Amino acid sequence: MELSSVEKCDAEQHVRRITKALAAGSAHPAPEDVDTVLRGLGYLQERIDGPQRARGGVEFTLDLRVMGGSLCLSGTTTGTRTTIEPYGADVEVACTEVRR
């Protein structure tokens, strides 16, 4: 599902602030560390999937869909590198169920 232009702009802001906060944390973060950072940024626990260890780092998914929006973020961090991908998801499915 395509993100709207507003959601693309929102996604950029979320990606920047999450990446900055994770970079200021542990060089070898545990899932609990990533969860603490995300909750510290104000993300609600029920909107965070994971974090869990995977692919040499910690993976997480954020469901940022509000008022008919479709914004989801999928991220991985190793402590030294963070990659976050924004994508759209229909309200009928979980962000983690979307194939990209």
C-alpha positions as CSV (number, residue, x, y, z in Angstrom):
1,M,0.0,0.0,0.0
2,E,1.4,3.4,-1.0
3,L,2.0,6.0,1.7
4,S,0.5,9.4,1.3
5,S,2.8,12.4,0.9
6,V,2.0,13.5,4.5
7,E,2.8,9.9,5.7
8,K,6.1,10.0,3.8
9,C,7.1,13.2,5.5
10,D,6.0,11.8,8.9
11,A,8.0,8.7,8.2
12,E,11.2,10.7,7.6
13,Q,10.8,12.5,11.0
14,H,10.2,9.2,12.8
15,V,13.2,7.6,11.1
16,R,15.5,10.5,12.0
17,R,14.5,10.6,15.7
18,I,14.6,6.9,16.2
19,T,17.9,6.5,14.5
20,K,19.4,9.4,16.5
21,A,18.1,7.9,19.8
22,L,19.4,4.4,19.1
23,A,22.8,5.8,18.0
24,A,23.1,7.5,21.5
25,G,22.5,4.1,23.2
26,S,24.5,0.9,23.6
27,A,27.0,-0.2,20.9
28,H,25.5,-3.7,21.3
29,P,21.9,-3.2,22.2
30,A,19.7,-5.9,23.6
31,P,16.0,-6.1,22.7
32,E,15.2,-4.5,26.1
33,D,17.4,-1.6,25.3
34,V,15.6,-0.9,22.0
35,D,12.2,-1.2,23.7
36,T,13.3,1.3,26.3
37,V,14.5,3.8,23.7
38,L,11.2,3.4,21.7
39,R,9.0,3.9,24.8
40,G,11.2,6.8,25.9
41,L,10.4,8.5,22.6
42,G,6.7,8.1,23.3
43,Y,5.8,5.1,21.2
44,L,3.0,3.1,22.9
45,Q,3.9,-0.5,23.9
46,E,0.8,-1.8,22.1
47,R,2.2,-0.2,18.9
48,I,5.6,-1.8,19.2
49,D,6.2,-5.4,17.8
50,G,9.3,-7.0,19.2
51,P,12.0,-5.9,19.6
52,Q,13.8,-9.3,19.1
53,R,17.2,-10.5,18.1
54,A,17.5,-11.3,14.4
55,R,20.0,-11.1,11.6
56,G,22.9,-10.0,13.8
57,G,21.0,-7.1,15.4
58,V,17.6,-6.2,17.0
59,E,14.5,-6.0,14.9
60,F,11.3,-4.1,15.6
61,T,8.1,-3.0,13.9
62,L,6.1,0.1,14.8
63,D,2.4,0.5,13.9
64,L,1.9,4.2,13.4
65,R,-1.5,4.0,11.7
66,V,-4.0,6.6,13.0
67,M,-7.3,7.9,11.7
68,G,-7.3,5.8,8.5
69,G,-3.5,6.2,7.9
70,S,-1.3,3.3,6.7
71,L,2.2,4.1,8.2
72,C,4.3,1.3,9.6
73,L,8.0,1.2,10.2
74,S,10.2,-1.9,10.2
75,G,13.7,-1.4,11.7
76,T,16.9,-3.2,12.6
77,T,19.8,-1.9,14.7
78,T,23.2,-3.3,15.5
79,G,24.1,-0.3,17.7
80,T,26.5,1.1,15.1
81,R,24.0,1.0,12.3
82,T,20.2,1.4,12.2
83,T,18.0,0.8,9.1
84,I,14.4,1.7,9.2
85,E,12.0,1.1,6.3
86,P,8.6,3.0,6.2
87,Y,5.7,1.2,4.4
88,G,2.0,1.2,4.1
89,A,-0.4,-1.4,5.6
90,D,-4.2,-1.7,5.3
91,V,-6.0,-1.4,8.6
92,E,-7.3,-5.0,8.1
93,V,-3.8,-6.5,8.5
94,A,-1.0,-6.3,11.1
95,C,2.1,-4.3,10.0
96,T,4.1,-7.5,10.6
97,E,2.0,-9.4,8.0
98,V,2.7,-7.1,5.1
99,R,5.0,-8.5,2.5
100,R,7.3,-6.0,0.9
